Amino acid sequence: MDEIDKLEKCMQDLRLTDPRDDKKRIEETKGGLLEGSYRWILENSDFQRWRDDPQSRLLWIKGDPGKGKTMLLCGVVNYLKKSMAKTALLSYFFCQATDSRINNATAVLRGLLYLLVDQQPSLVSHIRKKHDHAGKALFKDANAWVALSEIFTNILQDPSLNSTYLIVDALDECVTDLPKLLDFIAQNLSVSSRIKWMVTSRNEAFIEQRLQLDDSGTRLSLELKENAAQVSWAVDSVLEKMQQKANGTFLWVSLVVKELKEVMTWEVLQVLEEVPTELKDVYRRMMKQIERLRRQYPELCRQVLSTVIAAYRPLRLQELHLLSGLPTQVQDVNQATTAIVKMCGSFLTIQEGSVYIIHQSARDFLSDEARHNIFPCGIGDVHHSIFSKSLQAMSKTLRRDMYSLRQLGYPAEYVKQPDPDPLAASRYSCVYWVDHLCNYHLSRSANRTSDLKDEGAINSFITKKFLYWLEALSLCKSIPHGVVAITRLETVVEGRIDTHALLELVRDARRFIMSHKWAIENSPLQAYTSALLFSPTRSLIRGLFKREEPGWIAIKQPMQDKWSPCLQTLEGHRDVVTSVAFSPDSARLASASGDKTTVKIWDASSSDCLQTLKGHSDSVISVAFSHNSARLASASDDNTVKIWDASSGDCLQTLSIGKRLYRISFDITDSYLRTEIGAIDIPARPGSLSLLTILEPRSPQYQGLALSADGAWITYNSEKLVWLPSEHRPSSSVVSRNIIGIGVGTGRVWICKVELT
């Protein structure tokens, strides 16, 4: 049962999206898949070579926007499902630049892996090796790409892997780490003739360059005469009379068909005559049609279009109605918003209650050529409008116990959205209001805003609604985003001359959420109990929400007056912590424990546990990061030193020392360890077991601020600066840039900051 639970948890954490659902949504958004739109490619010689020739392992389909690449791929997926061997695997992914879930290289690998493992479950063992140590952080932290690409490569090299088709649509819409994805595909083409890749993109030269096409790869251009003729034939199967004007562009057909649905029968030929052939000209015509709408409708369409473009994810109808400022005097918000969306010239489409831009080319047109119409005062003004309306909405709707949970310890994982949902209209606002403020702050007019003043809207919101906002974030499963948001808000407020009181309030709010985020994230109503009871008595947030504090409990030993210097408390070890070390890039913290089994690696900003390293048979005494932050060394009472991959958690080497080591650190070159018994060479080739080599005694070379090997001196670039009296010498120490933290035998910890000019 434990193994089953671990397997299910691994699959749940891996799943960011199910590409099968994305495919269905895309087909519905584009009006359904027509067989005539893709049958031609099955007779194409390039496709047949890719399908049948073991040496042809990559097919790159390229074409201009609207040529039907995505729908073509949907058809190919359907064809392969029916025609490939029963044991073969088919995994695919649809990139969309407008959806942050599926517009990055890491998401592509997660989606492909999810479908592969779902079809051949034995492959999950490659993921479990890392997931059992790292948990969901494996797929989310800064090193997710490194870990996932290694896992994917191992799966592709697995001899048990069946014949596999890997398909990725719209590479050009992979807006984050596309070069990494292209290099990954190119590097893995030679792994096995059983693995075939198919990708699509716009005509981008750098994509062709990165894919390194040779004899194993084939280009299929939708602009070539013979292929364009086939595409035109497919369009002809939809409506023969459109062939000349469609120019082989399926999106053109889709847009025109939508328009024809709204006209009378006798107007069809006239409308077809009026519609231009080029896609951009169709978009220009759609803009003119919006401008000709009667009364105030053109302005409402502009508000909707600008809001959709500025939003960080597709908006639900109620969210869009609120954030775009549509009229409130309506009986049915969803119906009214749907009506305005339909007036927006087919730029937008509605799927399952969410509003999407019809195509990336439409977004490009609205953001570039039509920006003066859509953003007459600049996009910064739209960001401010969304921010302002978000504050207003949250101020009106947020309150205590919005989902009527009643039980103070009710687990967040069991919370279900009620119907109707009190957060339906303001869910987006709760998560992204600070992001829009920050985008507005970057614009020229931001300094004129009164929102950031001591008596402004932000001060008022935090003063009256901060605790209710934290509860809402927990209900939205977005507490981590809230931590980042309040930190970004503090950065925006800092440095302004008229925000002293607001800055103090925001700083207190940040300490509040940092201190209590675990409790609130796991039980939303703990915002009113644990968080208030265990905050300093002079905390501004605690004072503002004194009325929410439970009267049925009293802490006999009162809390301290102010927040302690401790910024974060990392919980997870089951025994005394024996050693800690920051990575040189300050992004991570490693901690060792006497519970014999664990070394933990933490995210230094969020306090999330990224890795749990197991392998020692006795207490771990000391840990140290390499200078490039890529490796971690741990010394244990079991008389060994282990070298770990700090990203994946894999044990790279085990050095048998024969005695315990109390202090270890990497030298500048990361090629040997400095210890109290001398320098220990780290063999160049990692292996499961490495023989110990004690190098000849030599003076350790320390780069930057450091402590000498005997702990008697503070040094800089190995030059002695300050001698330490015996009572101030370290039993343990840590150096982070220009700060040294020293723990001494009396139980005291003292900190030294060195600023050399």
N, C-alpha and C positions, 0 to 999 in steps of 0.2 A: 504493500500500500504506500509505503514511503517512496519507493521508486516511481510509482505511478504519479504520486503527488509532485515529485520533482520534475518528471517529464511534462506534466500538464503545466506546471509553473514556468518551465523553460519555454514552451510553445506560446504561452500567454505573454511572456515578456518579449519574445522575439517578434510577435505580431504587432506591427505598426499599422498595417492595412492588409486586407485580403485582396490581392490583385484581381481575383475573380469578380469581386463586388465592384471594383473600379471599372472593369471592362463592361459590366452590365450597365453601370451608371453612364459611362461615356456613350455607349450605343443608344441609350434612351435619350440622352441629352442631344445627340445629333440626329434624332428622328428615326432610329432603328437601322439595323444592318441589312443592306440590300445585296443579295447574292451576286447580282450583276456588277457590283462595284469592286469585286475582287477576283472573280473567276478567271479573268484574263491572265493573272500572274501565274496561275497553275500551269499554263502552257508556255510560259516564258522560259527561254533557254538558260538564263542566269539562275533563275529560281530552281529549275530542274537540276542544274549542275550542283548547286548548293545542297539540294536534297539528296542526291544520289552519289556524288563523288566523295569518297572518304577524305580526299585531300582538300576539298573545299569546305572550310570550317567557319567562314564569316560571310554573311550577305549584308551589305550596307545599302539600304534604300534611301535615296535622298531626293528632295523635291521642295519647291517653294511652298509658302504657307497656303493651306486650303486645297492642296493637291490630293488629299484623301489618304495620307500616309497612315493615320491612326486607324481609320476604318478598314484600310487594306490589311493592316496587321490583325485586327479583330477577325477578319475573314480567314487569314492564314492560320490563326490559332484554332478556329473552328475546324478547318480542314485537317490540321495535324492531329487534333483529338480523334478524328474519325479514321485517319489513314495510318497512323504510326502503330508500331507493335504494341501489344498490350503491356509489355514490361517496360517500354520506353517512358521517359519522364519529360514533361513539358512544363516549363516555368517561364513566366512572363511578367513584365512590369510596365506600367504606363506613367511616364513622368508628366507632371503638369506644373508649370511655373507659378500658377496662381494658387496652388495648394501647398502650404508649408510642410505638410506630412509627406508629400511625394515629389519634392523638387530638389532632392539632394542625393549625393552618391551613396551615403550610408543607408538611406531609405531603400535605394535600389537593391543593394545586397540583402537587406533584411527581407524585402518582398520576395526576391528570387529564392532565398534560403527557405522561407516559410513554405512556399509551394513544393520545393524539392523534398523537404523533410516530411511534409504532409503525405506525399506520394510514396516515399521510401523511408519509413520511420527509423530504420537502422542507422541512417545518416545523422540522427540527432546526437549520437555519441560524440561527434566532433564538436558540437556546440556545448554539450554537457561538461566536457573537460574544463572549460573556462567558466561556464555559467554557474556550476556548483560552487565555485569560489567567489565569483564576482556578483552574482545576482543580476538584476535588471540594469545595473550600472554598466554591464558589459556592452549593452546596445545604446547607451545614452551619453556616456562621459566623453571627454575630449579625445580619448584614444579609441573610440568605437570603430572608426574606419580601420585602424591598424589591426585590431583584434578580429573584426569580421572578414577582412580581406584574407587574413591568415587562415581562418576557419574555412572560408569558401575555397581557397586553394587546396587545402587538405581534402575537402570533399571531392573536388574535381580529380584529385590524384588517387582517390579511394578505388581499389580494384573491383570492389563490389558495386560501384556506381553503374547503373544501367545506361543504355543509350539516352542521351539527354539533349533537348532543344532548349536554348536560353534566348529569350526574346525581350528586347528593351525598346520601347517606343519613345520618340521625341527626346533624343539626347540633348538637343539644344535647349530644352526646358529644364534640364538638370542644372539649376543655378548655383549650387554649392558643390565644390570639389569635382566638377566635370573632368578636369585633366586627370585626376586620380582614377576615375572610373574608366576613362579611355585607355589609360596605361594598363590598368588591371586587365581589361578585355584583351588588349594586344599581347600582353605577357602570357596569357593563359590559352592562346590559340593553339599552341603546340603541345599541350598537355596530353590530349588523346583525340584520335579520330572519331571516337564515340560521342564527342561533345561538339555541337554546332551552335553558333551564335547568329542571330539576326537582329539588326538594329536599324532604326530610322532616325532621320534628322533633316533639318534644312540644309541647303547647300553652303556649308561652312568649311573653309579651307583648313582651319586648324583641326577640325574633327578628322578629316582625311589624313592629315599629317600625323596625328596622335595614334590613329588606328594602325598605321604602318602596314597598309595593304600590300600584300605580295601575292604569290601564287595560291596562298591559302585563303585569300579574301577576294570578294567580288563586289563591284559597284553596280547598282541598278538605279539609273537616273530617270525620274518621271518626266524630265524635260527632253530626253532623247526622242527623236521623231517616232521611232517604232513603238516606244512605250507610251508616249503622249497619245498616239493613235488608239492604243488599247484602252487608256483611261477615258478618252473621248467616247469610245464604244460603250464603256460602262455607264457613262453619263447618259448616253443615248438610250440605254435600257431603262433609265428612269423617266426620261421625257424627251423623245426624239427631237421635238421642235426647239429644245434648249441647246442643242449640240453646238451650234456655231458660237453662241454667246458664252457658254459655260467655259470654253477653252480648257476642258479637262479638269476643272476645279470643283470638287465635290462640295466644299463649303459654300461656293457661289450658288450651287443648286439648292442646298439646304436653305440658305437665306431667301432665295427667290421663291421657293415653294411655300415658305412661311408667309411671305407677302401675298402670294396668290390665293392663299386660304381666306384672306380677308376681303377679296374683291368679288364682284359679280361675274357670272360666266362670260358675258359679252365683253368684259374688260380685260380678259386674260391676255389676248394677243397684243392689245395696246400697251399693257404693263410690261410684257416681255420686250416689246420694242423700245420702251423707255429705259429699261434697266441696262446699265453699262456692263461691259465685259470684264474689266479689271476689278479685282477685289477691293482695292483702295477706293475706286470710284463708286463701288456699291456702298462702302462705308460712308463716303461723302454724301451720297444720295440719302442714306438713312439719317444722317445728321440734319440735312435740309428738311426732311419729312418731320423730324421732331420739332424743328423751329416753326413749322407751319401749323402745329397743333394750336387749338383755340385756347383763349384765356390764359390761365396760369400754368398750364400743363408743361410747356417747354422748360420752365424753371424747375418744376418738380422732377422732370426727367434728368435735368442737369444735377440736381441734388442727389438723386439716386445713383446715377453713374459715377459721380465723383466720390461718393461714399464707398461704393463697391470697390473702386480702384484703390482707395487709400486703406481699406481694411486689410488686416493681417490674415484673415481666413474667410471663407464664404460665410455670409451672414444669413441667419434665419430671417423669415419674413418679419417677425415682430421686432427683431433687433434692427433690421434695415429701416423699418418704419420710424423707430425712435431716433436713430442716429442720423438719418437724412433729413429729419425735421418735416416729415409729411404731416398734413393736417390731422389734428387729433379728434375733430368732430365727426367721427365715423363710427358706425355700429360694429362693423367687422374689420378689424385691422388687417388680417391676412388677405381678405378679399380686396380691400382698398389698395394694399401694397402690390398685390398681384396685378391689378389693373394698371398701375403706373409702370411696373416692370414691363408689361406687354407693350406699353407706348414707347419704350426705349429702342425702337427700330431694330429689334432682333439682336441687339448687342448682348442682351442678357437672356438667361434661361433659368427656369426653376425646376429643381429636382428634389423630391422628398422634403419640401419646405425650405430648402436653402437656395440662395441666388448665386449663380455662377456667370462669369463672362463667357460668351459662346466659344471663344477661341483666343489663343495667345496673340494672333495677328490683330484681333479686335482691341485687345488691351494695348498693344503697341500703338495702334492708330489713335486711340483716345488719349493716351499719355503723351504722344508726340505731336502729331499733326493737329489734333483737335484740342490740345491742352488749353488754348486761349478760350475756347468755348466751355470746356468742362471745368477748368480752374481759372476763372477770370482774375482772381486775386492771388493765384499761386496755390500749390498743393498744401503749403504750410497752413493756409487759412482753413482748409478742409480738416486737417489734423486738429487744429484748435477747436473747430466746431464739434468734431467727434468727442474730443476731450471734455469740452464744456457740457455737451448734452449727456455724456456719461456721468459726470458729477451730479448733474441735476436729477437724472434718473435714479442713481444709487441713493441720493439723499432722500428721495421720495419713497423708495420701495424697501430699502434694507432695514431690517429690524431683528430683534432677538428671536431665535428659534423659528426661522422662516419655514422649515419643513415639518414643524410640530413634532420633533423627535421626543421632546419631554425628558427622556433619560439623559442625564448629564454625561454618562459614559458611553452613549450610543456609538458603536463603531462606524467610522466613515465608509468602510467597505460594504456595509449592508444598507447604506442609504439609497433609496430609490426616489426618482423625481415624482412628485405628486402631479396630479392632473386636475385643474390647471397648475402649471409651474409658476410660483411667484417670481422666479428668476428668469423666466422665459425671455423677457425683453432686455434685461440688464446683465445677462450672463457674460456676453462679450465685453461689456463695459467694465465689469469687475476685474477681468483679467488684463485688459489692454489699455486702460485709461492713461496710465503713466507713459506707456510707449508713444501714444499720440502726443502727449505733452512734450516729450523729449524731441519728437520730430518737429513739432512747432517751434520749440526752443532754438532749433538750428536755423530757423528762418530769420530774416533781417528785422522783422517787426516784433520779434518775441520780447525784446526788452521793454516794449511799451505795455505789456500785459499787466493787469492788476491782480491776476490770479496768484502770483507768487509773493504778493505783499503780505505783511504780518496779519492783516485783517481781510485777506482775500478768500477766494472760494476754496482753495486747498486747505487753508487753516481751518475754515469752517467745517469742511468735510471730515477731516481727521478728528477734530474736536468732538463732533457729534456722532460720527458713524464708524470710527476706526474698528472697534471691536466687532460690529456687525459685518463690516467688510471682510474681516478675517474669517468669520463664520461662513460667509458666502464663498470665499476662496476655497475653504475646506470642502464645502458642498460641491463645488465645481472641480474638485481634485486639482487645484492649481496653487496650493500654498508655496511650492518652490518658485513659481513665477512671481508670486507676491513678494518673496524675499528679494528677488532680483529687482522688482519694480521699486520697492521702497529704498533700495540702495541707489538706484538710478535717480530717484527723486531727490535724495540727499545731495547727489552730485550736481544736479541742476540748481538747487537752492543755494549751495555754497558759493561764496564770493559776491553775492548781491548785497548791496548796502542797506536795503530796506527789508531784510528778511531775518533779523536776528531772532525774534521770537519763533518764527516758523521753523528756522533751522534747528533750534533747540527741541521743538516739538517733533520734527521729523527724525532727529537723532534718537530721541527717546522711543519713538515708534519703531525704529529699526532695531534697537536693542530689545524691545518687547517681542517682536516677531522672531528675532534670532534666538532668543532665550526659550520661547515656548512653542516653536513651530512644530516640534514632534508631537506634542500633546494635542494641539489644535488640528493638525493634519490627520491624526488618527481618530479623534473624537471632537467634532465641531464645537460642541457646547462647553468644552474645556476652556474656551476663550473667556468664559465668565466665572470659572472656578479656579482651576490650577493656575492659569496665567495671571489672574488678578491677585490671588493669595500669595504667590511666590515672587511677586515683583517688589522692588524697593518701595518703601513707604512714601518716598518723595518722587516716585516715577510720575511723570506728567500724565501718561495714559491711565495709570491706576487711579490717579486723583480725578480725572475727567469722568471715569466710569465707576466711581465709588458706589453708585446706586445699584450696579449690577452685581456687586460682590455678595456672595452668600452670607446670610446672617446667622446660619446655623453652625458655623464652625469658627473657631478662634485659634490662631497660632500663638501658643504661650510665649515662645521666644520670638519676639518681633523681628521682621525682616530688617536688613540694613537700610540706611536712608537712601543711598544712591546705588546705581548700577556698579557692580564690581568691575575691576579692570579685565576680568575674564570675559572675552568676547563670545566664546563658544565652549560648550562642554560636549565632548565626543564620548558617547556611551556604547558599549558593546563588549568590552573585555570582562572576563569573569574572575580575574585575579589582579594583583598589583601590577601596575604598568612600570616596566623596568627601563624603557628607553623610548625616546621620540626623536624624529629627525625630519626637517623640512627638505623638500626637493629644492635644488638650486633655482628652479624657475618659480618657486613659491606657490605652485599650483596644488601641491599635494603634501600630506603629512603622513609619515609612517610611525606606527607605535608597536612596541613589543610588550608581551605580557608573560607573567609567570604561570599562566594556565597551560603551558607546555605545547599547545597546539596552534597558537595564533600569532601571526603578525598581520596587522591591518593597515591598509592604505586608505587615507581619507581625502576627500575633496576639501581643500583648505578654505574655500569660500562658502560652500553650502553645508559642510559638515556631514555629507553623505559618505557612507562607507563604500569605496569603490572595489576593493579587493580584500579577501581574507585568505592569507597564505598559510597553508598547513604542510607540515613535513618533518619538523624537528620532533625529537622524542623526549625533550626536556625543556625547561624554561629558556626563553630567549632573553639574552642579556643586553645586546646592543644591536642597533640597526643604523644603516647609513646609505644615502643615495649616491649614485655616481654623479659626476659633474654635469653630464648631459641629461640627467634625470631619467635615463632609460632603464637603469638597473638598480636593484636594491640588494644590499648585503645584510645578512643577519647572523649573529654569533650566538651560540647556545651552550647551555650546560651539558649538552650531549657531546661536547668537544668537536663540533663541526661548525663550519661557516657555509651558508648556502647563498648562492647568487641567483636572484630572481629577475624575471622580466617584469618591470614595474607596470606595464600596460596589461599584459595577458595574465600575470600571476603564475606563469610557468616557472618551475625550478630549472635553471640552466646548468648549474654546477653545484657539486657538493665537495667541499674541501675538508678532509679529515685532519684536524689539527693535533689531536692527542691531548689537548688541555683546553680549559675554558679561556675565552678572551673577553676582557671587560670593555675595551675601547677599540672600535674599528672605524676606518674612514678610507675613502678612495683617494689615491694621489691625483695630481692634476691631469695626468694622461689617462686615468681610469684603467691602467694596465696592472696595478698591484694595490694591495690593501696595506694601510699603515696600522700597526698594532703595537701593543706594549712589548711584544717579543721580537719585533722587527718587521720588515716589509715582507709580505706574502705575495708571491707572483700569482696572477690570474691567467691560466692558460688561454691562448688565443681562441682555441676551438672549444665551444661549450660541449659538455658531455654529462652523462649522468653521474660520473664520479671522476674527480681530478686528483692527481697526486700532489701532495704539498711540496712547495719549493720555497724555502726560506732564503731570501736574497741576502747578499753581503750587507752588513750594517752600513747605512748611509743616512745622511741628514735629510729628513723629509723636507720637500719643497712645498710650501703652502702658498696658494694664490689668494691675494686679498687678505681680509681680516681672518685671523685664526688664533687658536691656542697651540702652543708648542706641544711636542709629544709628551713631555713630562708634566704638562699642565701648569708650569710655573710662570709662563710668560704669555702675554697678549702680543701677537705678532702681526705684521703686515708685509705680505710678500716675503715671508720668512725672516724679516728683520724684526728683532726684539724691540718692543715699545714699552711695555709696562710689566714690571715684576709683581707677582701676586703673593701676598703673605699666605702662610700655610692655611690659616682659617678661611681664606677666600678661594682656595684651589678646588677644582671641580671633582665631584664624584661622578657627575654626568654633565654634559654641556651640549649646546646646539648653537650654530652660527647661521644667521640669515642676513646676508648682505652686510650692513654696517652695525649689526646688533649681535651681541653674544649673551646667551642665557646660561647661567651657571648654577647648578644645584650642588650644595655642599653637604657634608656629613651631618651637620646639626639640624638639617631639615629646612634650612633657608634656601631661597632661590634669589639670586641677584642678577640684575640685567645691566649690561654696559653698552652704551652707544658711542661709537667712535666716528667722528667726522673730521677727516684729514683734508686740509686745503692745499 
